[in-house]
Amino acid sequence: MKKILFATDGSPASEKAAQSIRPLLDAWPEAELLILFVTPIPPYPAETLVTDLVVRAEEEYAREVEDLSRSWFAGKADRVAFHNIRGVPVRVICEFAEEQGVDLIVVGRRGHGAWNHLLMGSVSQGVLHHARIPVLVVP
């Protein structure tokens, strides 16, 4: 195993998924960990209402997720790369995994709650159905 993709939203479920990755990094000392946070695009027409203030808040949240995610892999910083991409989470995760040639995608089962699930759908379910790469969903 050379590359692992960890798709995170900074939630407690993501932290639990991160805990399952540490043993994988120990087992494959040459493996690189790509951490991906997808800033979701709001459904149209809400997308047209996104202001500079919203964009700045999203960027700040992405930095917070990066800091938090990196803290989960303390001691392995030389093997971790963080990426933030704006888009539709399932699509971005699956396309990024293929572009980067990852061997495994890891996601948490639940993210930021019922309202987000209603608007965005289950990211973990979508990744399971659309990825052409093995997926580990951590409950």
MOKA-V901485 format. One record per residue. N is the residue number from 1. BURIAL is 1 if it has 9 or more other C-alpha atoms within 8 Angstrom, else 0. Layout:
# MOKA-V901485
((N;BURIAL) (N;BURIAL))
This chain:
# MOKA-V901485
((1;0) (2;1) (3;1) (4;1) (5;1) (6;1) (7;1) (8;1) (9;1) (10;1) (11;1) (12;0) (13;1) (14;1) (15;1) (16;1) (17;1) (18;1) (19;1) (20;1) (21;1) (22;1) (23;0) (24;0) (25;1) (26;0) (27;0) (28;1) (29;0) (30;0) (31;1) (32;1) (33;1) (34;1) (35;1) (36;1) (37;1) (38;1) (39;1) (40;0) (41;0) (42;0) (43;0) (44;0) (45;0) (46;0) (47;1) (48;0) (49;0) (50;0) (51;0) (52;0) (53;0) (54;0) (55;1) (56;0) (57;0) (58;1) (59;0) (60;0) (61;0) (62;1) (63;0) (64;0) (65;1) (66;1) (67;0) (68;1) (69;1) (70;1) (71;0) (72;1) (73;1) (74;0) (75;0) (76;0) (77;0) (78;0) (79;0) (80;1) (81;0) (82;1) (83;0) (84;1) (85;1) (86;0) (87;1) (88;1) (89;1) (90;1) (91;1) (92;1) (93;1) (94;1) (95;0) (96;0) (97;1) (98;1) (99;0) (100;0) (101;0) (102;1) (103;1) (104;1) (105;1) (106;1) (107;1) (108;1) (109;1) (110;1) (111;1) (112;0) (113;0) (114;0) (115;0) (116;1) (117;1) (118;0) (119;0) (120;0) (121;0) (122;0) (123;1) (124;1) (125;0) (126;1) (127;1) (128;0) (129;0) (130;0) (131;1) (132;0) (133;1) (134;0) (135;1) (136;0) (137;1) (138;1) (139;0))
